[in-house]
Amino acid sequence: MQAVHRQPLSLKLLSSGFLIFWCAIAAFPILWITVMSVKSPVDAFDASAWNVIFGPETLATGKGISILDILTYLGCALWMGRSIAKLLPDMVRSYAPQGRQWLGWLIGVSVTGLVLFVTFFALLPALLNTLNPLVGPLGKDVWGFTTEHYYTVWVERGFFQNFQNSLIVTAGVVTISLTVGTLAGYGLARSGSVLAFWILIIALVFRALPHSVLVAGYLPVFINSAEILKPILGDAAPTLYGKPWAVIAVLVAINQPFTIWMLRSFFQNIPAELDEAARVDGCSHFQAFRRVIMPVMWPGVITTGLFSFLLAYNDFLVTSLLLDAQNQTMVPAIAGMFNRETTTTDQVVAVAAAVSITAPLFILVMVFQRQIVSGLTAGAVKG
Protein backbone atom coordinates (compact mmCIF):
# COMPACT_ATOMS: atom_id res chain seq x y z
CA MET A 1 0.00 0.00 0.00
CA GLN A 2 2.86 2.39 0.84
CA ALA A 3 4.51 1.68 -2.49
CA VAL A 4 1.32 2.67 -4.30
CA HIS A 5 1.19 6.10 -2.64
CA ARG A 6 4.94 6.74 -2.77
CA GLN A 7 5.96 9.42 -5.26
CA PRO A 8 8.50 8.44 -7.90
CA LEU A 9 11.94 10.04 -7.57
CA SER A 10 11.52 12.05 -10.78
CA LEU A 11 8.30 13.64 -9.49
CA LYS A 12 9.94 14.45 -6.14
CA LEU A 13 12.88 16.11 -7.88
CA LEU A 14 10.59 18.04 -10.21
CA SER A 15 8.30 19.31 -7.44
CA SER A 16 11.22 20.15 -5.15
CA GLY A 17 13.05 21.94 -7.94
CA PHE A 18 9.98 23.95 -8.86
CA LEU A 19 9.41 24.90 -5.20
CA ILE A 20 13.04 25.99 -4.75
CA PHE A 21 12.90 28.01 -7.98
CA TRP A 22 9.65 29.71 -6.93
CA CYS A 23 11.03 30.54 -3.47
CA ALA A 24 14.16 32.01 -5.02
CA ILE A 25 12.15 34.18 -7.42
CA ALA A 26 9.82 35.35 -4.66
CA ALA A 27 12.55 36.05 -2.08
CA PHE A 28 15.10 37.68 -4.39
CA PRO A 29 13.57 41.19 -4.56
CA ILE A 30 13.22 41.43 -0.75
CA LEU A 31 16.73 40.13 -0.12
CA TRP A 32 18.24 42.38 -2.79
CA ILE A 33 16.69 45.64 -1.59
CA THR A 34 17.62 44.66 1.98
CA VAL A 35 21.25 44.42 0.91
CA MET A 36 20.99 47.73 -0.99
CA SER A 37 19.53 49.51 2.04
CA VAL A 38 22.65 48.93 4.16
CA LYS A 39 25.16 50.15 1.57
CA SER A 40 26.37 53.55 0.51
CA PRO A 41 24.71 54.86 -2.70
CA VAL A 42 27.88 54.09 -4.70
CA ASP A 43 27.72 50.41 -3.76
CA ALA A 44 23.92 50.14 -3.77
CA PHE A 45 23.64 51.11 -7.45
CA ASP A 46 26.90 49.56 -8.63
CA ALA A 47 26.72 47.52 -11.85
CA SER A 48 28.63 44.70 -10.17
CA ALA A 49 26.51 42.42 -8.01
CA TRP A 50 29.65 41.55 -6.04
CA ASN A 51 30.14 45.18 -5.01
CA VAL A 52 26.46 45.55 -4.10
CA ILE A 53 26.67 42.51 -1.81
CA PHE A 54 30.00 43.19 -0.09
CA GLY A 55 30.07 47.00 -0.30
CA PRO A 56 33.78 47.86 -0.73
CA GLU A 57 33.12 51.61 -0.85
CA THR A 58 30.95 51.38 2.24
CA LEU A 59 33.68 49.43 4.01
CA ALA A 60 36.33 51.93 2.90
CA THR A 61 34.48 54.73 4.73
CA GLY A 62 34.75 52.78 8.01
CA LYS A 63 31.19 51.42 7.99
CA GLY A 64 31.02 47.67 8.23
CA ILE A 65 30.37 44.61 10.38
CA SER A 66 32.60 41.75 11.42
CA ILE A 67 32.22 37.98 11.28
CA LEU A 68 31.43 38.05 15.00
CA ASP A 69 28.66 40.61 14.35
CA ILE A 70 27.12 38.46 11.62
CA LEU A 71 27.20 35.26 13.67
CA THR A 72 25.85 36.96 16.79
CA TYR A 73 22.95 38.73 15.11
CA LEU A 74 22.04 35.69 13.02
CA GLY A 75 22.20 33.35 16.00
CA CYS A 76 20.12 35.66 18.20
CA ALA A 77 17.54 36.15 15.45
CA LEU A 78 17.11 32.39 14.93
CA TRP A 79 17.05 31.59 18.66
CA MET A 80 14.65 34.38 19.58
CA GLY A 81 12.42 33.59 16.60
CA ARG A 82 12.06 29.94 17.58
CA SER A 83 11.59 30.84 21.25
CA ILE A 84 8.92 33.45 20.57
CA ALA A 85 7.00 31.20 18.19
CA LYS A 86 7.01 28.41 20.78
CA LEU A 87 6.59 30.24 24.10
CA LEU A 88 4.32 33.19 23.34
CA PRO A 89 1.18 31.19 22.36
CA ASP A 90 1.65 28.92 25.40
CA MET A 91 2.05 31.90 27.76
CA VAL A 92 -1.05 33.60 26.36
CA ARG A 93 -3.11 30.43 26.86
CA SER A 94 -1.76 29.95 30.39
CA TYR A 95 -1.90 33.48 31.78
CA ALA A 96 -4.57 35.35 29.80
CA PRO A 97 -7.92 35.60 31.66
CA GLN A 98 -10.68 33.37 30.38
CA GLY A 99 -12.37 35.06 27.44
CA ARG A 100 -9.65 37.74 27.29
CA GLN A 101 -7.12 36.04 25.02
CA TRP A 102 -7.12 39.10 22.76
CA LEU A 103 -5.72 41.12 25.66
CA GLY A 104 -3.05 38.52 26.25
CA TRP A 105 -2.02 38.62 22.59
CA LEU A 106 -1.97 42.42 22.62
CA ILE A 107 0.28 42.53 25.67
CA GLY A 108 2.42 39.65 24.43
CA VAL A 109 3.05 41.14 20.98
CA SER A 110 3.81 44.57 22.49
CA VAL A 111 6.31 43.14 24.98
CA THR A 112 7.86 40.98 22.25
CA GLY A 113 8.36 44.00 19.99
CA LEU A 114 9.94 45.96 22.86
CA VAL A 115 12.29 43.10 23.73
CA LEU A 116 13.37 42.70 20.10
CA PHE A 117 13.97 46.44 19.74
CA VAL A 118 16.05 46.68 22.93
CA THR A 119 18.01 43.52 22.13
CA PHE A 120 18.95 44.31 18.52
CA PHE A 121 19.36 48.08 18.76
CA ALA A 122 20.79 48.55 22.26
CA LEU A 123 22.16 45.44 23.99
CA LEU A 124 23.85 43.65 21.07
CA PRO A 125 25.55 46.77 19.62
CA ALA A 126 26.96 47.67 23.06
CA LEU A 127 28.14 44.09 23.64
CA LEU A 128 29.76 43.73 20.21
CA ASN A 129 31.51 47.09 20.45
CA THR A 130 33.24 45.70 23.53
CA LEU A 131 33.99 42.22 22.14
CA ASN A 132 35.15 43.04 18.59
CA PRO A 133 38.53 44.54 19.60
CA LEU A 134 39.24 41.47 21.78
CA VAL A 135 38.71 38.63 19.26
CA GLY A 136 41.29 39.53 16.61
CA PRO A 137 40.39 38.75 12.96
CA LEU A 138 36.84 37.73 13.87
CA GLY A 139 36.22 41.27 15.11
CA LYS A 140 37.55 43.01 12.01
CA ASP A 141 35.01 44.54 9.62
CA VAL A 142 34.69 42.39 6.50
CA TRP A 143 31.34 43.43 5.03
CA GLY A 144 30.21 46.95 4.16
CA PHE A 145 27.23 47.77 6.34
CA THR A 146 25.57 50.99 7.47
CA THR A 147 22.25 51.84 9.10
CA GLU A 148 22.46 55.58 8.35
CA HIS A 149 19.71 55.34 5.72
CA TYR A 150 17.31 53.89 8.28
CA TYR A 151 18.18 56.68 10.71
CA THR A 152 17.58 59.23 7.96
CA VAL A 153 14.17 57.92 6.97
CA TRP A 154 12.85 57.15 10.46
CA VAL A 155 14.25 60.09 12.43
CA GLU A 156 15.15 62.89 10.02
CA ARG A 157 12.35 62.31 7.50
CA GLY A 158 9.69 61.55 10.14
CA PHE A 159 8.74 58.12 8.78
CA PHE A 160 7.82 57.14 12.33
CA GLN A 161 4.70 59.32 11.96
CA ASN A 162 3.68 57.33 8.88
CA PHE A 163 4.21 54.15 10.91
CA GLN A 164 1.90 55.46 13.64
CA ASN A 165 -0.74 56.30 11.05
CA SER A 166 -0.50 52.77 9.64
CA LEU A 167 -0.94 51.32 13.13
CA ILE A 168 -4.06 53.46 13.70
CA VAL A 169 -5.61 52.39 10.39
CA THR A 170 -4.75 48.69 10.72
CA ALA A 171 -5.85 48.51 14.37
CA GLY A 172 -9.18 50.17 13.52
CA VAL A 173 -9.83 47.93 10.52
CA VAL A 174 -8.89 44.70 12.33
CA THR A 175 -10.87 45.55 15.47
CA ILE A 176 -14.07 46.56 13.69
CA SER A 177 -13.86 43.80 11.07
CA LEU A 178 -13.36 41.03 13.62
CA THR A 179 -15.99 42.36 16.02
CA VAL A 180 -18.68 42.57 13.35
CA GLY A 181 -17.40 39.53 11.47
CA THR A 182 -17.48 37.14 14.44
CA LEU A 183 -21.03 38.12 15.40
CA ALA A 184 -22.31 38.06 11.81
CA GLY A 185 -20.42 34.88 10.93
CA TYR A 186 -21.74 33.08 13.99
CA GLY A 187 -25.31 34.16 13.30
CA LEU A 188 -25.17 33.18 9.64
CA ALA A 189 -23.48 29.85 10.39
CA ARG A 190 -26.20 28.88 12.85
CA SER A 191 -29.01 30.10 10.59
CA GLY A 192 -30.34 27.83 7.90
CA SER A 193 -32.70 30.39 6.38
CA VAL A 194 -32.73 31.46 2.76
CA LEU A 195 -32.26 35.07 3.86
CA ALA A 196 -28.87 34.20 5.38
CA PHE A 197 -27.81 32.69 2.05
CA TRP A 198 -28.76 35.80 0.09
CA ILE A 199 -27.02 38.06 2.61
CA LEU A 200 -23.82 36.13 1.95
CA ILE A 201 -24.28 36.40 -1.82
CA ILE A 202 -24.87 40.18 -1.59
CA ALA A 203 -21.79 40.49 0.63
CA LEU A 204 -19.75 38.63 -1.97
CA VAL A 205 -20.95 41.00 -4.71
CA PHE A 206 -19.84 44.01 -2.67
CA ARG A 207 -16.46 42.35 -2.07
CA ALA A 208 -16.01 42.01 -5.83
CA LEU A 209 -16.53 45.72 -6.52
CA PRO A 210 -13.42 47.73 -7.46
CA HIS A 211 -12.07 49.71 -4.52
CA SER A 212 -12.27 52.93 -6.51
CA VAL A 213 -16.08 52.55 -6.69
CA LEU A 214 -16.41 52.56 -2.91
CA VAL A 215 -13.96 55.45 -2.57
CA ALA A 216 -15.95 57.50 -5.10
CA GLY A 217 -19.18 56.75 -3.23
CA TYR A 218 -17.79 57.75 0.16
CA LEU A 219 -15.80 60.76 -1.01
CA PRO A 220 -18.64 63.35 -1.09
CA VAL A 221 -19.77 62.23 2.35
CA PHE A 222 -16.31 62.65 3.84
CA ILE A 223 -15.72 66.02 2.18
CA ASN A 224 -19.07 67.37 3.42
CA SER A 225 -18.96 65.56 6.78
CA ALA A 226 -18.68 68.81 8.75
CA GLU A 227 -21.93 70.10 7.28
CA ILE A 228 -23.64 66.72 7.68
CA LEU A 229 -22.64 66.38 11.35
CA LYS A 230 -23.12 70.04 12.27
CA PRO A 231 -26.77 69.60 13.40
CA ILE A 232 -25.58 66.88 15.80
CA LEU A 233 -22.17 68.11 16.95
CA GLY A 234 -22.51 71.82 16.30
CA ASP A 235 -19.47 73.84 15.33
CA ALA A 236 -17.20 71.07 16.62
CA ALA A 237 -18.26 68.76 13.77
CA PRO A 238 -15.10 67.38 12.12
CA THR A 239 -14.21 66.99 8.47
CA LEU A 240 -13.45 63.31 7.97
CA TYR A 241 -11.69 63.77 4.64
CA GLY A 242 -7.95 63.37 5.10
CA LYS A 243 -8.33 61.64 8.48
CA PRO A 244 -7.64 57.97 9.35
CA TRP A 245 -11.28 57.36 10.29
CA ALA A 246 -12.29 57.86 6.67
CA VAL A 247 -9.85 55.18 5.50
CA ILE A 248 -10.94 52.82 8.27
CA ALA A 249 -14.59 53.14 7.21
CA VAL A 250 -13.82 52.37 3.55
CA LEU A 251 -11.43 49.50 4.26
CA VAL A 252 -13.92 47.93 6.67
CA ALA A 253 -16.59 48.15 3.96
CA ILE A 254 -14.21 46.45 1.55
CA ASN A 255 -12.99 43.82 4.01
CA GLN A 256 -16.17 42.95 5.91
CA PRO A 257 -17.75 40.58 3.34
CA PHE A 258 -14.55 38.54 3.18
CA THR A 259 -14.31 38.48 6.98
CA ILE A 260 -17.90 37.31 7.36
CA TRP A 261 -17.47 34.56 4.76
CA MET A 262 -14.24 33.33 6.33
CA LEU A 263 -15.48 33.33 9.92
CA ARG A 264 -18.75 31.70 8.88
CA SER A 265 -16.72 28.81 7.48
CA PHE A 266 -14.93 28.42 10.82
CA PHE A 267 -18.17 28.51 12.80
CA GLN A 268 -19.71 25.87 10.53
CA ASN A 269 -16.89 23.50 11.51
CA ILE A 270 -17.79 23.86 15.21
CA PRO A 271 -20.59 21.42 16.15
CA ALA A 272 -23.84 23.10 17.13
CA GLU A 273 -24.01 20.59 20.00
CA LEU A 274 -21.52 22.80 21.86
CA ASP A 275 -24.03 25.64 21.83
CA GLU A 276 -26.79 23.32 23.00
CA ALA A 277 -24.66 21.91 25.83
CA ALA A 278 -23.79 25.41 27.03
CA ARG A 279 -27.46 26.37 26.93
CA VAL A 280 -28.37 23.29 28.97
CA ASP A 281 -25.77 24.34 31.57
CA GLY A 282 -27.53 27.68 31.99
CA CYS A 283 -25.67 29.95 29.57
CA SER A 284 -27.50 32.52 27.48
CA HIS A 285 -26.89 32.62 23.74
CA PHE A 286 -24.23 35.33 24.13
CA GLN A 287 -22.58 33.57 27.08
CA ALA A 288 -22.40 30.36 25.08
CA PHE A 289 -20.85 32.29 22.21
CA ARG A 290 -18.30 34.08 24.43
CA ARG A 291 -17.34 31.31 26.86
CA VAL A 292 -17.64 28.16 24.75
CA ILE A 293 -17.45 28.94 21.05
CA MET A 294 -14.89 31.77 20.97
CA PRO A 295 -12.12 29.85 22.83
CA VAL A 296 -12.41 27.15 20.15
CA MET A 297 -12.46 29.81 17.43
CA TRP A 298 -9.17 31.57 18.22
CA PRO A 299 -7.13 30.02 15.36
CA GLY A 300 -9.81 31.15 12.91
CA VAL A 301 -10.04 34.62 14.42
CA ILE A 302 -6.25 35.07 14.30
CA THR A 303 -6.07 33.85 10.69
CA THR A 304 -8.90 36.17 9.62
CA GLY A 305 -7.37 39.02 11.60
CA LEU A 306 -4.08 38.53 9.77
CA PHE A 307 -5.79 38.83 6.39
CA SER A 308 -7.59 41.97 7.61
CA PHE A 309 -4.28 43.35 8.81
CA LEU A 310 -2.63 42.72 5.44
CA LEU A 311 -5.46 44.46 3.58
CA ALA A 312 -5.18 47.61 5.70
CA TYR A 313 -1.39 47.54 6.05
CA ASN A 314 -0.65 47.12 2.33
CA ASP A 315 -3.43 49.31 0.93
CA PHE A 316 -2.33 52.03 -1.48
CA LEU A 317 -5.36 53.21 -3.44
CA VAL A 318 -7.72 54.10 -0.56
CA THR A 319 -5.04 55.61 1.68
CA SER A 320 -3.49 57.70 -1.09
CA LEU A 321 -6.90 59.11 -2.14
CA LEU A 322 -8.39 59.80 1.29
CA LEU A 323 -5.47 60.81 3.51
CA ASP A 324 -3.66 64.14 3.53
CA ALA A 325 0.14 64.43 3.84
CA GLN A 326 0.13 64.65 7.64
CA ASN A 327 -1.89 61.45 8.08
CA GLN A 328 -0.32 59.42 5.28
CA THR A 329 0.37 55.75 5.96
CA MET A 330 3.61 54.00 5.06
CA VAL A 331 2.82 52.46 1.65
CA PRO A 332 1.73 55.67 -0.15
CA ALA A 333 4.46 57.59 1.70
CA ILE A 334 7.10 55.26 0.24
CA ALA A 335 5.58 55.59 -3.24
CA GLY A 336 5.84 59.36 -2.83
CA MET A 337 9.51 59.04 -1.85
CA PHE A 338 10.36 57.09 -5.00
CA ASN A 339 8.45 59.55 -7.19
CA ARG A 340 9.88 62.65 -5.53
CA GLU A 341 13.53 61.83 -4.79
CA THR A 342 16.12 62.18 -7.55
CA THR A 343 19.60 61.66 -6.03
CA THR A 344 21.00 58.18 -5.42
CA THR A 345 21.21 58.89 -1.68
CA ASP A 346 17.51 59.72 -1.56
CA GLN A 347 16.71 56.60 -3.55
CA VAL A 348 18.58 54.39 -1.06
CA VAL A 349 16.72 56.11 1.78
CA ALA A 350 13.44 55.23 0.03
CA VAL A 351 14.65 51.63 -0.34
CA ALA A 352 15.38 51.54 3.42
CA ALA A 353 11.83 52.71 4.08
CA ALA A 354 10.47 49.97 1.81
CA VAL A 355 12.49 47.33 3.65
CA SER A 356 11.29 48.67 7.02
CA ILE A 357 7.63 47.91 6.37
CA THR A 358 8.33 44.19 5.83
CA ALA A 359 9.60 43.65 9.40
CA PRO A 360 6.16 43.72 11.13
CA LEU A 361 4.84 41.19 8.62
CA PHE A 362 7.64 38.72 9.35
CA ILE A 363 7.15 39.18 13.11
CA LEU A 364 3.40 38.56 12.85
CA VAL A 365 3.82 35.41 10.79
CA MET A 366 6.60 34.18 13.10
CA VAL A 367 4.50 34.73 16.24
CA PHE A 368 1.20 33.39 14.90
CA GLN A 369 2.46 30.66 12.58
CA ARG A 370 0.88 27.79 14.52
CA GLN A 371 -2.49 29.55 14.78
CA ILE A 372 -2.41 30.44 11.07
CA VAL A 373 -1.67 26.86 10.00
CA SER A 374 -4.31 25.53 12.40
CA GLY A 375 -6.84 28.06 11.15
CA LEU A 376 -6.26 27.35 7.48
CA THR A 377 -6.46 23.60 7.95
CA ALA A 378 -9.61 23.95 10.04
CA GLY A 379 -11.60 25.10 7.03
CA ALA A 380 -10.97 28.82 6.63
CA VAL A 381 -10.92 28.49 2.86
CA LYS A 382 -13.76 26.04 2.83
CA GLY A 383 -16.90 27.42 1.26
HELIX and SHEET records of a PDB file:
HELIX    1   1 GLN A    2  HIS A    5  1                                   4    
HELIX    2   2 LEU A    9  SER A   37  1                                  29    
HELIX    3   3 PRO A   41  ALA A   44  1                                   4    
HELIX    4   4 ALA A   49  PHE A   54  1                                   6    
HELIX    5   5 PRO A   56  ALA A   60  1                                   5    
HELIX    6   6 ILE A   67  TYR A   95  1                                  29    
HELIX    7   7 GLN A  101  VAL A  118  1                                  18    
HELIX    8   8 THR A  119  LEU A  123  3                                   5    
HELIX    9   9 LEU A  124  LEU A  131  1                                   8    
HELIX   10  10 ASN A  132  LEU A  134  5                                   3    
HELIX   11  11 GLY A  136  GLY A  139  5                                   4    
HELIX   12  12 GLU A  148  TYR A  151  1                                   4    
HELIX   13  13 THR A  152  GLU A  156  3                                   5    
HELIX   14  14 PHE A  159  ARG A  190  1                                  32    
HELIX   15  15 VAL A  194  ALA A  208  1                                  15    
HELIX   16  16 HIS A  211  ILE A  223  1                                  13    
HELIX   17  17 SER A  225  LEU A  233  1                                   9    
HELIX   18  18 GLY A  234  ALA A  236  5                                   3    
HELIX   19  19 PRO A  244  GLN A  268  1                                  25    
HELIX   20  20 ALA A  272  VAL A  280  1                                   9    
HELIX   21  21 HIS A  285  ALA A  288  1                                   4    
HELIX   22  22 PHE A  289  ILE A  293  3                                   5    
HELIX   23  23 MET A  294  ASN A  314  1                                  21    
HELIX   24  24 LEU A  317  LEU A  322  1                                   6    
HELIX   25  25 ALA A  325  ASN A  327  5                                   3    
HELIX   26  26 MET A  330  ARG A  340  1                                  11    
HELIX   27  27 THR A  344  SER A  356  1                                  13    
HELIX   28  28 ALA A  359  VAL A  367  1                                   9    
HELIX   29  29 GLN A  369  GLY A  375  1                                   7    
HELIX   30  30 LEU A  376  ALA A  380  3                                   5    
SHEET    1   A 2 GLY A  64  SER A  66  0                                        
SHEET    2   A 2 ASP A 141  GLY A 144 -1                                        
END                                                                             
